[in-house]
Protein backbone atom coordinates (compact mmCIF):
# COMPACT_ATOMS: atom_id res chain seq x y z
CA UNK A 1 0.00 0.00 0.00
CA UNK A 2 1.33 3.44 -0.87
CA UNK A 3 0.03 6.74 0.46
CA UNK A 4 1.22 9.93 -1.25
CA UNK A 5 0.72 13.04 0.88
CA UNK A 6 0.73 16.41 -0.89
CA UNK A 7 0.84 19.66 1.03
CA UNK A 8 -1.15 22.56 -0.43
CA UNK A 9 0.57 25.41 -2.26
CA UNK A 10 1.35 28.82 -0.78
CA UNK A 11 -1.86 30.41 0.61
CA UNK A 12 -2.79 34.09 0.73
CA UNK A 13 -2.94 34.35 4.52
CA UNK A 14 -2.82 38.16 4.45
CA UNK A 15 -4.55 40.57 2.04
CA UNK A 16 -4.28 44.32 2.43
CA UNK A 17 -2.63 43.89 5.82
CA UNK A 18 -5.55 41.85 7.16
CA UNK A 19 -5.82 38.16 8.03
CA UNK A 20 -7.75 35.94 5.62
CA UNK A 21 -9.74 32.96 6.88
CA UNK A 22 -9.74 29.83 4.69
CA UNK A 23 -7.48 31.60 2.17
CA UNK A 24 -7.07 30.84 -1.53
CA UNK A 25 -3.70 30.18 -3.12
CA UNK A 26 -1.40 32.98 -4.18
CA UNK A 27 -0.24 33.14 -7.79
CA UNK A 28 2.92 31.35 -6.67
CA UNK A 29 0.80 28.75 -4.88
CA UNK A 30 -1.06 28.02 -8.12
CA UNK A 31 2.23 27.57 -9.97
CA UNK A 32 3.42 25.22 -7.23
CA UNK A 33 0.19 23.21 -7.57
CA UNK A 34 0.67 22.96 -11.33
CA UNK A 35 4.25 21.73 -10.90
CA UNK A 36 3.05 19.04 -8.48
CA UNK A 37 0.32 17.95 -10.89
CA UNK A 38 2.87 17.59 -13.68
CA UNK A 39 5.01 15.29 -11.50
CA UNK A 40 2.11 13.06 -10.43
CA UNK A 41 0.08 13.08 -13.66
CA UNK A 42 1.58 9.85 -14.99
CA UNK A 43 1.05 7.88 -11.80
CA UNK A 44 -1.92 5.62 -11.11
CA UNK A 45 -3.97 6.29 -7.99
CA UNK A 46 -6.94 4.26 -6.85
CA UNK A 47 -8.18 7.34 -5.00
CA UNK A 48 -7.33 11.03 -4.69
CA UNK A 49 -8.66 12.55 -1.46
CA UNK A 50 -8.77 16.26 -0.66
CA UNK A 51 -9.16 18.41 2.46
CA UNK A 52 -12.30 20.59 2.43
CA UNK A 53 -10.28 23.80 2.90
CA UNK A 54 -9.92 26.07 -0.14
CA UNK A 55 -6.12 26.06 -0.36
CA UNK A 56 -6.05 22.25 -0.57
CA UNK A 57 -8.90 22.10 -3.07
CA UNK A 58 -7.20 24.62 -5.34
CA UNK A 59 -3.94 22.66 -5.07
CA UNK A 60 -5.74 19.47 -6.08
CA UNK A 61 -7.50 21.04 -9.08
CA UNK A 62 -4.71 20.65 -11.68
CA UNK A 63 -3.88 17.14 -10.47
CA UNK A 64 -7.51 16.02 -10.67
CA UNK A 65 -7.80 17.54 -14.13
CA UNK A 66 -4.63 15.76 -15.31
CA UNK A 67 -5.87 12.44 -13.93
CA UNK A 68 -9.43 12.92 -15.20
CA UNK A 69 -10.87 12.48 -11.71
CA UNK A 70 -13.65 14.15 -9.75
CA UNK A 71 -12.96 15.91 -6.47
CA UNK A 72 -13.45 13.67 -3.41
CA UNK A 73 -13.53 15.59 -0.12
CA UNK A 74 -12.53 13.96 3.18
CA UNK A 75 -13.65 16.25 6.06
CA UNK A 76 -11.17 14.80 8.60
CA UNK A 77 -8.26 16.12 6.51
CA UNK A 78 -8.86 19.76 7.43
CA UNK A 79 -5.99 21.52 9.19
CA UNK A 80 -6.00 22.42 12.89
CA UNK A 81 -8.69 25.02 13.54
CA UNK A 82 -7.34 28.55 13.95
CA UNK A 83 -9.00 31.32 15.99
CA UNK A 84 -11.41 33.59 14.12
CA UNK A 85 -8.91 36.14 12.83
CA UNK A 86 -10.59 37.04 9.54
CA UNK A 87 -10.36 40.78 8.86
CA UNK A 88 -8.11 41.51 11.84
CA UNK A 89 -4.62 43.05 11.44
CA UNK A 90 -1.97 40.57 10.36
CA UNK A 91 0.06 41.46 13.45
CA UNK A 92 -2.56 39.81 15.66
CA UNK A 93 -1.88 36.35 14.20
CA UNK A 94 1.88 36.94 14.13
CA UNK A 95 1.93 37.85 17.81
CA UNK A 96 -0.21 34.83 18.73
CA UNK A 97 2.20 32.46 16.98
CA UNK A 98 5.21 34.13 18.62
CA UNK A 99 3.59 33.59 22.02
CA UNK A 100 2.82 29.95 21.20
CA UNK A 101 6.39 29.20 20.11
CA UNK A 102 7.79 30.79 23.26
CA UNK A 103 5.83 28.54 25.64
CA UNK A 104 7.33 25.61 27.55
CA UNK A 105 6.90 22.45 25.49
CA UNK A 106 4.03 20.87 27.46
CA UNK A 107 2.03 24.11 27.37
CA UNK A 108 2.02 24.03 23.58
CA UNK A 109 -0.57 21.23 23.68
CA UNK A 110 -3.29 23.82 24.36
CA UNK A 111 -2.60 25.54 21.03
CA UNK A 112 -3.67 29.04 20.10
CA UNK A 113 -6.22 30.74 22.31
CA UNK A 114 -9.63 30.48 20.66
CA UNK A 115 -8.53 27.73 18.28
CA UNK A 116 -8.49 23.93 18.29
CA UNK A 117 -6.00 22.54 20.78
CA UNK A 118 -3.07 20.54 19.42
CA UNK A 119 -4.11 17.63 21.63
CA UNK A 120 -7.64 17.61 20.18
CA UNK A 121 -6.21 17.96 16.68
CA UNK A 122 -3.85 14.99 17.18
CA UNK A 123 -6.75 12.90 18.51
CA UNK A 124 -8.98 13.94 15.58
CA UNK A 125 -6.39 12.96 12.99
CA UNK A 126 -5.70 9.69 14.79
CA UNK A 127 -9.39 8.78 14.66
CA UNK A 128 -9.56 9.97 11.04
CA UNK A 129 -6.61 7.82 9.95
CA UNK A 130 -8.02 4.78 11.74
CA UNK A 131 -11.41 5.20 10.07
CA UNK A 132 -9.76 5.90 6.69
CA UNK A 133 -7.78 2.67 6.90
CA UNK A 134 -10.74 0.65 8.20
CA UNK A 135 -12.92 1.74 5.26
CA UNK A 136 -10.27 0.32 2.92
CA UNK A 137 -10.05 -3.06 4.62
CA UNK A 138 -6.93 -2.24 6.64
CA UNK A 139 -6.95 -2.86 10.38
CA UNK A 140 -4.36 -2.24 13.08
CA UNK A 141 -3.23 -5.58 14.47
CA UNK A 142 -3.53 -6.28 18.17
CA UNK A 143 -0.39 -5.43 20.08
CA UNK A 144 1.83 -2.46 20.84
CA UNK A 145 3.58 -2.27 17.45
CA UNK A 146 2.21 -0.40 14.38
CA UNK A 147 1.39 -3.53 12.36
CA UNK A 148 -1.48 -3.46 9.86
CA UNK A 149 -3.60 -6.20 8.31
CA UNK A 150 -4.18 -5.01 4.74
CA UNK A 151 -7.13 -6.05 2.62
CA UNK A 152 -5.68 -4.38 -0.51
CA UNK A 153 -1.88 -4.18 -0.19
CA UNK A 154 -1.46 -2.88 -3.77
CA UNK A 155 -3.71 0.16 -3.27
CA UNK A 156 -2.22 3.61 -4.04
CA UNK A 157 -3.90 6.70 -2.59
CA UNK A 158 -3.01 10.38 -2.96
CA UNK A 159 -4.05 12.84 -0.26
CA UNK A 160 -3.93 16.64 -0.72
CA UNK A 161 -4.02 18.34 2.66
CA UNK A 162 -1.91 20.40 5.08
CA UNK A 163 1.37 20.47 6.99
CA UNK A 164 -0.29 19.60 10.29
CA UNK A 165 -2.69 17.02 8.88
CA UNK A 166 0.04 15.33 6.86
CA UNK A 167 2.52 15.41 9.75
CA UNK A 168 0.06 13.84 12.18
CA UNK A 169 -0.88 11.23 9.56
CA UNK A 170 2.78 10.35 8.99
CA UNK A 171 3.34 9.89 12.70
CA UNK A 172 0.22 7.79 13.18
CA UNK A 173 1.02 5.42 10.31
CA UNK A 174 4.64 5.02 11.46
CA UNK A 175 3.60 4.51 15.08
CA UNK A 176 5.36 7.67 16.30
CA UNK A 177 3.63 9.42 19.21
CA UNK A 178 2.58 13.00 18.35
CA UNK A 179 4.21 16.06 19.88
CA UNK A 180 2.85 19.62 19.98
CA UNK A 181 5.56 20.68 17.50
CA UNK A 182 4.63 18.05 14.89
CA UNK A 183 4.80 20.73 12.16
CA UNK A 184 8.49 21.29 12.96
CA UNK A 185 9.25 17.59 13.42
CA UNK A 186 8.27 16.79 9.82
CA UNK A 187 9.36 19.73 7.66
CA UNK A 188 7.09 20.03 4.62
CA UNK A 189 7.43 22.67 1.88
CA UNK A 190 4.34 24.03 0.16
CA UNK A 191 3.25 21.65 -2.63
CA UNK A 192 5.76 19.05 -1.44
CA UNK A 193 5.27 15.31 -1.88
CA UNK A 194 5.68 12.74 0.90
CA UNK A 195 5.49 8.99 0.27
CA UNK A 196 4.76 6.14 2.67
CA UNK A 197 4.87 2.53 1.51
CA UNK A 198 4.10 -0.68 3.34
CA UNK A 199 6.46 -3.61 3.60
CA UNK A 200 5.59 -7.14 4.62
CA UNK A 201 6.23 -8.61 8.06
CA UNK A 202 5.62 -12.13 9.28
CA UNK A 203 2.29 -11.13 10.78
CA UNK A 204 1.15 -8.21 8.61
CA UNK A 205 2.49 -5.00 7.10
CA UNK A 206 4.15 -1.84 8.41
CA UNK A 207 4.62 1.58 6.84
CA UNK A 208 8.00 2.97 5.87
CA UNK A 209 8.74 6.61 5.01
CA UNK A 210 10.36 6.56 1.57
CA UNK A 211 10.33 10.31 0.84
CA UNK A 212 9.61 13.27 3.13
CA UNK A 213 8.58 16.69 1.86
CA UNK A 214 10.11 16.32 -1.60
CA UNK A 215 10.08 19.69 -3.41
CA UNK A 216 12.61 18.97 -6.15
CA UNK A 217 9.92 19.53 -8.78
CA UNK A 218 9.69 23.21 -7.78
CA UNK A 219 11.94 25.69 -9.55
CA UNK A 220 14.33 28.30 -8.19
CA UNK A 221 12.44 30.75 -6.01
CA UNK A 222 9.34 28.52 -5.85
CA UNK A 223 10.10 26.68 -2.60
CA UNK A 224 8.25 28.17 0.37
CA UNK A 225 7.07 27.00 3.77
C-alpha positions in Angstrom: 0.0 0.0 0.0 1.3 3.4 -0.9 0.0 6.7 0.5 1.2 9.9 -1.2 0.7 13.0 0.9 0.7 16.4 -0.9 0.8 19.7 1.0 -1.2 22.6 -0.4 0.6 25.4 -2.3 1.4 28.8 -0.8 -1.9 30.4 0.6 -2.8 34.1 0.7 -2.9 34.4 4.5 -2.8 38.2 4.5 -4.5 40.6 2.0 -4.3 44.3 2.4 -2.6 43.9 5.8 -5.6 41.9 7.2 -5.8 38.2 8.0 -7.8 35.9 5.6 -9.7 33.0 6.9 -9.7 29.8 4.7 -7.5 31.6 2.2 -7.1 30.8 -1.5 -3.7 30.2 -3.1 -1.4 33.0 -4.2 -0.2 33.1 -7.8 2.9 31.3 -6.7 0.8 28.7 -4.9 -1.1 28.0 -8.1 2.2 27.6 -10.0 3.4 25.2 -7.2 0.2 23.2 -7.6 0.7 23.0 -11.3 4.3 21.7 -10.9 3.1 19.0 -8.5 0.3 17.9 -10.9 2.9 17.6 -13.7 5.0 15.3 -11.5 2.1 13.1 -10.4 0.1 13.1 -13.7 1.6 9.8 -15.0 1.0 7.9 -11.8 -1.9 5.6 -11.1 -4.0 6.3 -8.0 -6.9 4.3 -6.8 -8.2 7.3 -5.0 -7.3 11.0 -4.7 -8.7 12.5 -1.5 -8.8 16.3 -0.7 -9.2 18.4 2.5 -12.3 20.6 2.4 -10.3 23.8 2.9 -9.9 26.1 -0.1 -6.1 26.1 -0.4 -6.0 22.3 -0.6 -8.9 22.1 -3.1 -7.2 24.6 -5.3 -3.9 22.7 -5.1 -5.7 19.5 -6.1 -7.5 21.0 -9.1 -4.7 20.6 -11.7 -3.9 17.1 -10.5 -7.5 16.0 -10.7 -7.8 17.5 -14.1 -4.6 15.8 -15.3 -5.9 12.4 -13.9 -9.4 12.9 -15.2 -10.9 12.5 -11.7 -13.6 14.1 -9.8 -13.0 15.9 -6.5 -13.5 13.7 -3.4 -13.5 15.6 -0.1 -12.5 14.0 3.2 -13.7 16.2 6.1 -11.2 14.8 8.6 -8.3 16.1 6.5 -8.9 19.8 7.4 -6.0 21.5 9.2 -6.0 22.4 12.9 -8.7 25.0 13.5 -7.3 28.6 13.9 -9.0 31.3 16.0 -11.4 33.6 14.1 -8.9 36.1 12.8 -10.6 37.0 9.5 -10.4 40.8 8.9 -8.1 41.5 11.8 -4.6 43.1 11.4 -2.0 40.6 10.4 0.1 41.5 13.5 -2.6 39.8 15.7 -1.9 36.4 14.2 1.9 36.9 14.1 1.9 37.8 17.8 -0.2 34.8 18.7 2.2 32.5 17.0 5.2 34.1 18.6 3.6 33.6 22.0 2.8 30.0 21.2 6.4 29.2 20.1 7.8 30.8 23.3 5.8 28.5 25.6 7.3 25.6 27.6 6.9 22.4 25.5 4.0 20.9 27.5 2.0 24.1 27.4 2.0 24.0 23.6 -0.6 21.2 23.7 -3.3 23.8 24.4 -2.6 25.5 21.0 -3.7 29.0 20.1 -6.2 30.7 22.3 -9.6 30.5 20.7 -8.5 27.7 18.3 -8.5 23.9 18.3 -6.0 22.5 20.8 -3.1 20.5 19.4 -4.1 17.6 21.6 -7.6 17.6 20.2 -6.2 18.0 16.7 -3.9 15.0 17.2 -6.7 12.9 18.5 -9.0 13.9 15.6 -6.4 13.0 13.0 -5.7 9.7 14.8 -9.4 8.8 14.7 -9.6 10.0 11.0 -6.6 7.8 9.9 -8.0 4.8 11.7 -11.4 5.2 10.1 -9.8 5.9 6.7 -7.8 2.7 6.9 -10.7 0.6 8.2 -12.9 1.7 5.3 -10.3 0.3 2.9 -10.1 -3.1 4.6 -6.9 -2.2 6.6 -7.0 -2.9 10.4 -4.4 -2.2 13.1 -3.2 -5.6 14.5 -3.5 -6.3 18.2 -0.4 -5.4 20.1 1.8 -2.5 20.8 3.6 -2.3 17.4 2.2 -0.4 14.4 1.4 -3.5 12.4 -1.5 -3.5 9.9 -3.6 -6.2 8.3 -4.2 -5.0 4.7 -7.1 -6.1 2.6 -5.7 -4.4 -0.5 -1.9 -4.2 -0.2 -1.5 -2.9 -3.8 -3.7 0.2 -3.3 -2.2 3.6 -4.0 -3.9 6.7 -2.6 -3.0 10.4 -3.0 -4.0 12.8 -0.3 -3.9 16.6 -0.7 -4.0 18.3 2.7 -1.9 20.4 5.1 1.4 20.5 7.0 -0.3 19.6 10.3 -2.7 17.0 8.9 0.0 15.3 6.9 2.5 15.4 9.7 0.1 13.8 12.2 -0.9 11.2 9.6 2.8 10.3 9.0 3.3 9.9 12.7 0.2 7.8 13.2 1.0 5.4 10.3 4.6 5.0 11.5 3.6 4.5 15.1 5.4 7.7 16.3 3.6 9.4 19.2 2.6 13.0 18.4 4.2 16.1 19.9 2.9 19.6 20.0 5.6 20.7 17.5 4.6 18.1 14.9 4.8 20.7 12.2 8.5 21.3 13.0 9.2 17.6 13.4 8.3 16.8 9.8 9.4 19.7 7.7 7.1 20.0 4.6 7.4 22.7 1.9 4.3 24.0 0.2 3.3 21.6 -2.6 5.8 19.0 -1.4 5.3 15.3 -1.9 5.7 12.7 0.9 5.5 9.0 0.3 4.8 6.1 2.7 4.9 2.5 1.5 4.1 -0.7 3.3 6.5 -3.6 3.6 5.6 -7.1 4.6 6.2 -8.6 8.1 5.6 -12.1 9.3 2.3 -11.1 10.8 1.1 -8.2 8.6 2.5 -5.0 7.1 4.1 -1.8 8.4 4.6 1.6 6.8 8.0 3.0 5.9 8.7 6.6 5.0 10.4 6.6 1.6 10.3 10.3 0.8 9.6 13.3 3.1 8.6 16.7 1.9 10.1 16.3 -1.6 10.1 19.7 -3.4 12.6 19.0 -6.2 9.9 19.5 -8.8 9.7 23.2 -7.8 11.9 25.7 -9.5 14.3 28.3 -8.2 12.4 30.7 -6.0 9.3 28.5 -5.8 10.1 26.7 -2.6 8.3 28.2 0.4 7.1 27.0 3.8 
